[in-house]
Amino acid sequence: MRTLVTLDYEIYFGRRTGTVEKCLLEPTEALMDIAERRGAPLAFFVDAGYLLALRREMKHSQQLARDHLAVCRQLKRLARRGHELQLHIHPHWEDARWGDGGWELDLKRYALHAFAPAEIDDIVRRYVGALRDVAGPAAGRAFRAGGWVIQPFDRLRSALANAGVAIDSTVYPGGHRGGDIQPYDFRRAPSRSTWRFEDDPLVEDPRGAFLEVPIASHRVTPGFFWRLAAAKKAGGSRHRPFGDGEAIAMEGNDLLARLTKPSTSVVSIDGYKATFLESAAEDYRRRGLEDFVVIGHPKAFTPFSLERLDQFLAGGNAGHLANYATYQ
């Protein structure tokens, strides 16, 4: 079984965005210590819109100029060490402005679909260009939609194809979320390791131009979320995230559903979710699936979750470690 360790490289963008040092630089360096010790290749889905927002707004702030320099240095170092930099798009950065020492964010256009077709094409082109400016022409061949909001895909298809994107890694089978900001529904996704598609990432098309490499998913009970809440409240520094921002609040019905009924989660190295890395991998092996894609967000790492990742990689549970170049 191939295991891919993938990271969404982004700061928080809820009511408090957090700092570059705590959300990106420090947790990524802690992860790199583990990756180098275990010989693990990593794939970072870089929030390229944030890079462009820093460039646009840093004329107003020396702090933003320092942030831009530090982030680019880290990304270049990751690329030099053989890790992949792939495309992650949170287009709300188009409307973000820096003021009074912090980011003023408007999430009305959180999803790429909120933009006109010509704007979508322009955003994808500029974001891929920004990423390749930092990491070289091999960057940005795989894509992950911000907040998993990839539907309807046909509105994004031509822009991604024109930018040379051939792989998507957004879908996690069984996952779904309602609301107005982050709606997606992957309950019809194929139960396969990978598949080709054309206009809909949930519909197999052997001749499709895109390859879906789905994020691994795992069924969890309400008890898991109650234990997660207890770990956050009483777990001390070991369960405290590196990031110092605040996430978008889960909308009411989704939160209630997770606390009262079984649900599907991504297999993650974020916080307490790292507890089911081993059991999810075993389930994938038992089902004969060939690809096990783990997701994480440096901002959401905790000392506990990095310990669990280290144990997972050291214990032979990971199988063959790979990255997206494997599929090209």
C-alpha positions in Angstrom: 0.0 0.0 0.0 1.3 3.4 -0.9 1.1 6.1 1.8 1.1 9.8 1.0 1.6 12.3 3.8 0.0 15.6 2.6 -0.3 19.0 4.2 -2.4 22.0 3.6 0.0 24.8 4.1 -2.2 27.7 5.3 -2.9 30.0 8.2 -6.2 30.2 10.0 -8.8 32.4 8.4 -11.6 32.5 10.9 -12.2 35.4 13.2 -8.4 35.4 14.1 -5.9 34.4 11.4 -2.9 33.6 13.6 0.7 34.3 12.9 3.1 32.9 10.3 5.5 31.7 13.0 2.9 29.6 14.9 0.7 28.5 12.1 3.3 27.7 9.4 7.0 28.0 10.3 7.3 26.3 13.7 5.0 23.3 13.1 6.4 22.7 9.6 9.9 22.6 11.0 8.8 20.1 13.7 7.3 18.0 11.0 10.4 18.2 8.9 12.5 16.7 11.8 10.2 13.6 11.8 10.1 13.4 8.0 13.9 13.5 7.6 14.4 11.0 10.4 11.9 8.6 8.8 12.8 9.2 5.2 9.3 10.3 4.4 8.6 12.4 1.3 5.9 15.1 1.9 3.5 16.9 -0.3 2.5 20.5 0.7 -0.6 22.0 -0.8 0.3 25.6 -0.6 -2.3 28.3 -0.2 -0.9 30.3 -3.1 -3.5 33.1 -2.8 -1.9 33.9 0.6 1.5 34.4 -1.0 -0.1 36.8 -3.5 -2.0 38.6 -0.7 1.3 39.1 1.2 3.0 40.5 -2.0 0.1 42.9 -2.6 -0.3 44.1 1.0 3.2 44.1 2.3 3.7 47.7 1.1 1.5 48.6 4.1 3.5 46.6 6.6 7.0 45.6 7.4 5.6 42.6 9.2 4.0 41.3 6.1 7.3 41.8 4.2 9.0 39.7 6.8 6.3 37.1 6.7 6.5 36.8 2.9 10.3 36.4 3.0 10.1 33.8 5.8 7.4 31.7 4.0 9.2 31.8 0.7 12.4 30.7 2.3 10.7 27.8 4.0 9.0 26.7 0.8 12.2 26.9 -1.2 13.9 24.8 1.4 11.2 22.2 1.3 11.5 22.0 -2.5 15.3 21.7 -2.3 14.9 18.8 0.1 12.8 16.9 -2.4 9.3 17.5 -1.0 6.5 18.4 -3.4 4.7 21.8 -3.5 1.2 21.5 -4.9 -1.7 23.8 -5.6 -4.2 24.8 -2.9 -6.7 27.6 -3.6 -8.5 29.7 -1.0 -9.7 32.5 -3.2 -11.1 34.6 -0.4 -7.6 36.2 -0.4 -8.7 38.1 -3.5 -10.9 40.2 -1.2 -8.6 40.3 1.9 -7.0 43.5 3.0 -4.5 44.3 5.7 -5.5 46.9 8.2 -5.0 47.9 11.9 -2.3 45.2 12.3 -4.4 42.3 11.1 -6.2 40.7 8.1 -9.7 41.9 7.2 -11.3 38.9 5.7 -14.5 38.6 3.7 -15.6 35.0 3.2 -18.5 35.7 0.9 -16.3 34.4 -2.0 -14.7 31.6 0.0 -15.3 29.1 -2.8 -13.7 29.5 -6.2 -17.2 28.9 -7.8 -18.2 32.4 -6.5 -16.2 34.0 -9.2 -17.0 34.4 -12.9 -15.4 32.0 -15.4 -12.8 34.5 -16.6 -11.9 35.3 -13.0 -11.5 31.6 -12.2 -9.1 31.2 -15.1 -7.2 34.3 -14.0 -7.0 33.2 -10.3 -5.8 29.7 -11.2 -3.2 31.0 -13.6 -1.8 33.6 -11.2 -1.8 31.2 -8.2 0.0 28.5 -10.2 2.5 31.1 -11.4 3.2 32.3 -7.8 3.8 28.7 -6.7 6.1 28.0 -9.6 8.0 31.2 -9.0 8.9 29.8 -5.6 9.3 26.1 -6.3 10.0 25.7 -10.0 8.0 24.4 -13.0 7.3 21.0 -11.5 5.1 22.5 -8.7 1.4 22.7 -8.9 0.6 19.6 -10.9 -1.8 18.4 -8.3 -4.7 20.4 -6.8 -6.7 20.4 -3.6 -9.7 22.7 -3.3 -9.8 25.0 -0.3 -12.3 23.7 2.3 -12.9 20.7 0.1 -15.3 22.9 -2.0 -14.7 21.4 -5.4 -18.3 20.9 -6.6 -19.5 21.6 -9.2 -16.1 20.7 -10.8 -17.2 21.5 -14.4 -16.9 25.2 -13.5 -13.2 24.7 -12.6 -12.2 22.2 -15.2 -10.8 24.3 -18.0 -8.9 26.6 -15.7 -7.1 23.7 -14.1 -6.5 21.9 -17.3 -5.0 25.1 -18.9 -2.7 25.5 -15.9 -1.3 21.9 -16.4 -3.1 20.4 -13.4 -3.8 16.7 -14.0 -4.4 15.3 -10.5 -7.0 16.2 -7.9 -6.7 15.2 -4.3 -9.7 16.8 -2.7 -12.4 14.1 -2.3 -12.6 11.9 0.8 -15.2 9.2 0.2 -18.2 9.4 2.5 -17.6 13.0 3.6 -20.1 15.8 3.4 -20.8 19.1 4.9 -23.7 21.5 4.6 -24.1 25.3 5.0 -23.4 28.3 2.9 -19.6 28.7 3.2 -18.2 25.2 2.8 -20.7 22.8 1.1 -19.5 19.6 -0.3 -20.9 16.0 -0.7 -18.6 13.0 -1.4 -21.0 10.3 -0.4 -21.3 9.0 -3.9 -17.5 8.7 -4.4 -16.2 5.4 -5.7 -14.7 3.0 -3.2 -11.4 2.8 -5.1 -7.8 3.8 -4.6 -7.8 6.1 -7.6 -9.9 6.8 -10.6 -10.0 9.0 -13.7 -12.7 11.6 -14.3 -13.7 14.4 -16.6 -16.4 16.8 -15.4 -17.3 15.3 -12.0 -14.7 13.9 -9.5 -17.3 11.4 -8.2 -18.0 9.9 -11.7 -15.4 7.5 -13.1 -14.4 8.1 -16.7 -11.6 5.9 -18.0 -10.8 8.5 -20.6 -11.0 11.4 -18.3 -8.3 14.1 -18.3 -8.0 14.1 -14.5 -6.9 11.5 -11.9 -8.5 11.6 -8.5 -6.2 10.5 -5.7 -8.7 10.7 -2.8 -7.8 11.5 0.8 -8.3 8.5 3.1 -11.5 8.5 5.1 -12.6 6.8 8.3 -15.9 6.3 10.0 -16.1 7.7 13.5 -18.7 7.6 16.3 -20.0 10.6 18.3 -17.9 9.4 21.2 -14.8 10.3 19.2 -15.7 14.0 19.1 -16.6 14.0 22.8 -13.1 12.6 23.5 -11.6 15.1 21.2 -13.3 17.9 23.1 -12.1 16.5 26.4 -8.5 16.3 25.1 -8.6 19.9 24.0 -10.0 21.1 27.3 -8.0 19.0 29.8 -5.1 17.6 27.8 -2.6 20.3 28.6 0.2 21.5 26.4 0.6 18.1 24.7 -2.8 18.6 23.1 -2.4 22.4 22.4 -2.2 23.3 18.7 0.9 25.0 17.4 -1.3 27.5 15.6 -2.5 30.6 17.4 -5.5 31.5 15.1 -9.1 30.4 15.1 -10.9 28.3 12.5 -14.1 29.0 10.7 -16.9 27.8 13.1 -18.7 24.6 12.0 -22.3 25.5 11.2 -24.9 24.4 13.7 -26.5 21.4 12.0 -23.1 19.8 11.1 -21.8 20.2 14.6 -24.9 18.6 16.1 -24.8 15.7 13.6 -21.2 14.9 14.5 -22.0 14.9 18.2 -25.1 12.6 17.9 -24.6 10.3 14.9 -21.7 8.4 13.2 -19.9 10.4 10.5 -17.0 10.2 8.1 -13.7 12.0 8.8 -10.6 12.5 6.8 -7.6 10.5 8.1 -5.6 13.3 9.6 -2.5 14.0 11.6 -4.3 17.1 13.1 -4.6 16.9 16.9 -6.6 14.1 18.4 -7.6 12.7 15.0 -4.1 11.2 14.8 -5.4 8.5 17.2 -7.0 6.5 14.3 -4.0 6.6 11.9 -3.1 2.9 12.5 -6.7 1.6 12.5 -7.6 3.4 9.3 -4.4 2.1 7.6 -5.3 -1.4 8.7 -8.8 -1.0 7.3 -7.4 0.1 4.0 -5.1 -2.8 3.8 -7.9 -5.2 4.7 -10.1 -3.8 1.9 -7.2 -4.2 -0.6 -6.9 -0.5 -1.4 -3.6 0.5 -2.8 -3.4 4.2 -1.8 -3.6 5.8 1.7 -3.5 9.6 1.6 -3.2 11.2 5.0 -4.0 14.9 5.4 -2.7 17.5 7.9 -2.5 21.2 8.6 0.7 22.5 10.3 -1.4 25.1 12.1 -3.5 22.2 13.7 -0.6 20.0 14.7 -0.1 19.3 18.4 2.9 17.6 20.1 0.6 14.6 20.6 -0.3 14.3 16.9 3.3 14.6 15.8 4.2 11.8 18.3 1.5 9.6 16.8 2.7 10.3 13.2 6.3 9.5 14.2 5.1 6.2 15.8 3.1 5.5 12.7 6.0 6.0 10.3 8.4 4.1 12.6 6.2 1.1 13.1 6.0 -0.1 9.6 2.3 0.8 9.4 2.8 3.3 6.6 3.7 0.8 3.8 5.5 2.3 0.8 5.8 6.1 1.2 5.1 8.0 -2.0 4.1 11.3 -3.4 2.1 12.6 -6.4 5.0 12.2 -8.8 4.3 8.5 -8.5 1.1 9.0 -10.6 2.6 11.2 -13.3 
